[in-house]
Amino acid sequence: MPVDAHLLAIFFVTSVVAMVIPGPDMLFILGCGMRGGARAGLLATAGVATSEAVHVAVAAAGLAALFAAVPVAFTVVRVVGAAYLIYLGVQTLRHRNDMDATPAGVSGRRAYLNGLVTNLLNPKMVTFTIAFLPQFIDPALGHVWAQFAILGAILIALEFLVDGTVGVLAGRIGDWLRRRHTARRRLNVTVGTLFIGLGARLAAER
C-alpha cells in the first residue's frame, strides 16, 4: 500500500472533522442549493470538488512556493476571488423578485462553474491543501504522486458526501420556499447577502 495506514487513518478523521465545520464552500453550496434546487446543490459541490482536484495537483507539484516567493500573487488572487463572490451576491439581490424556478446564476451549469471558479480563486484553499496534505505523505514509501492521488481522492469523496448532502437538503428546502413568493424574495436576499459577506470576509483576510 503506497500510503502509511496509520497516517491514512489520522488523515481520514481529521478531514471528516474539517469537512463538517461550516466554511465558505459549505455556505456557498448551501446558497446554490436553496436557490437552484438539489441538482444545483450537487453540481455546485461537483464544481468545488473539481477545483479541489486542481489544488491537490498544485500541492503535489510544489507550486506553493509561488505564494511564498511572490506575496502579491496571493493578494491578487484573493481580491479577484472576493470580487467574484460579491458579484454573485449582487446578481442574486438584483434577481430577488424573479419567479423563474431556475433564476440566473443557479442553473446546473452555472452552479458548477460558480463552485469551480469560486474555490479556484480562493488562495486559502490552495495554501490549506499545500500545508495539509504533505503532513500525511511518507517520502520513505516512495510513489509520492500516488500518495497525493489517494489522499486527494479521499478528500474529494468526503466533499461529495458532506457538502453534497448539504446541497441536496438545501435544495429540498429551497423547492418548498420557491413556491411562496414572499419567502422566495427573502431567501434571495439572504443568499445574496451571504455571498457578499463571504466575499467581504475573503477580501479582509490576511
SVG drawing of the C-alpha trace seen along z (x, -y; Angstrom):
<svg xmlns="http://www.w3.org/2000/svg" viewBox="-46 -44 59 46">
<polyline fill="none" stroke="black" stroke-width="0.4" points="0.0,0.0 1.6,-3.3 0.1,-5.2 1.0,-4.6 -2.0,-3.0 -1.6,-5.0 -1.2,-8.3 -4.2,-7.4 -6.4,-6.8 -5.4,-10.2 -5.9,-11.9 -9.4,-10.5 -10.5,-11.5 -9.0,-15.0 -10.6,-15.5 -14.1,-14.5 -13.8,-16.9 -12.7,-19.7 -15.5,-19.0 -18.4,-19.1 -17.3,-22.5 -19.2,-25.0 -16.9,-27.0 -17.1,-29.2 -17.5,-26.1 -20.4,-24.7 -22.1,-28.1 -21.7,-28.6 -23.2,-25.2 -26.0,-25.8 -26.9,-29.1 -26.8,-27.4 -29.0,-24.6 -31.6,-26.8 -31.9,-29.0 -31.4,-26.4 -32.7,-23.1 -31.0,-19.8 -29.4,-19.4 -27.8,-22.9 -26.5,-22.0 -24.9,-18.8 -23.4,-20.5 -22.0,-23.3 -20.4,-20.5 -19.0,-19.0 -17.5,-22.3 -15.9,-22.7 -14.6,-19.1 -13.1,-19.7 -11.2,-22.7 -10.0,-20.7 -8.6,-18.2 -6.7,-21.1 -5.5,-22.2 -4.2,-18.7 -2.3,-18.7 -0.8,-22.1 0.2,-20.7 1.8,-17.7 3.7,-19.9 5.0,-22.0 3.7,-25.3 3.0,-26.7 6.4,-28.4 4.7,-30.9 2.7,-32.5 5.8,-32.4 8.1,-33.9 5.6,-36.4 3.3,-37.6 1.5,-39.9 0.2,-36.9 -1.7,-35.7 -3.2,-39.1 -4.3,-39.4 -5.9,-36.0 -7.6,-36.7 -9.0,-40.0 -10.3,-38.6 -12.0,-35.7 -13.6,-38.1 -14.8,-40.3 -16.4,-37.3 -18.3,-36.3 -19.5,-39.8 -20.6,-39.9 -22.6,-36.7 -24.2,-38.2 -25.2,-41.4 -26.7,-39.5 -28.7,-37.4 -30.1,-40.6 -30.9,-42.0 -32.9,-39.0 -34.6,-38.6 -38.1,-39.0 -37.6,-36.6 -40.2,-33.9 -38.4,-31.6 -37.6,-28.2 -34.0,-28.4 -33.0,-32.1 -29.8,-33.4 -26.8,-32.2 -28.2,-28.9 -28.9,-26.7 -27.0,-23.4 -24.2,-24.7 -23.9,-28.0 -23.9,-26.2 -21.0,-24.0 -19.0,-26.8 -19.5,-29.2 -18.4,-26.4 -15.4,-25.8 -14.3,-29.4 -15.1,-30.5 -13.0,-27.7 -10.2,-28.1 -9.9,-31.8 -9.7,-31.1 -5.9,-31.0 -6.7,-30.0 -7.8,-26.6 -4.7,-26.3 -2.4,-27.0 -4.5,-24.8 -4.2,-21.9 -0.5,-22.5 0.0,-22.7 -2.4,-19.9 -1.7,-17.0 2.1,-16.8 1.6,-16.1 0.3,-12.6 2.8,-11.8 5.7,-9.5 8.5,-10.0 10.2,-6.9 7.4,-4.8 8.1,-6.3 5.4,-6.9 4.7,-10.4 2.4,-11.3 0.3,-8.1 0.1,-9.1 -1.2,-12.6 -3.7,-11.0 -5.1,-8.6 -5.4,-11.4 -6.9,-13.7 -9.4,-11.2 -10.5,-10.7 -10.8,-14.4 -12.9,-14.8 -15.1,-11.8 -15.7,-13.4 -16.5,-16.7 -19.3,-15.0 -20.6,-13.1 -20.7,-16.1 -21.3,-19.2 -23.3,-17.2 -25.7,-16.2 -25.9,-19.9 -26.7,-20.9 -29.4,-18.3 -31.1,-19.2 -30.9,-22.9 -32.4,-22.2 -35.4,-20.4 -36.0,-23.4 -35.5,-25.8 -38.0,-23.9 -40.6,-24.4 -39.7,-28.1 -39.8,-28.8 -43.5,-28.1 -44.0,-31.0 -43.2,-34.4 -42.5,-36.4 -40.4,-33.6 -38.5,-33.3 -37.7,-37.0 -36.4,-36.8 -34.4,-33.7 -32.8,-35.5 -31.9,-38.5 -30.5,-36.1 -28.4,-34.2 -27.2,-37.4 -26.2,-38.9 -24.4,-35.6 -22.4,-35.7 -21.4,-39.3 -20.5,-38.6 -18.3,-35.7 -16.6,-37.9 -16.0,-40.7 -14.6,-38.2 -12.2,-36.8 -11.1,-40.3 -10.4,-41.2 -8.4,-38.1 -4.6,-38.3"/>
</svg>
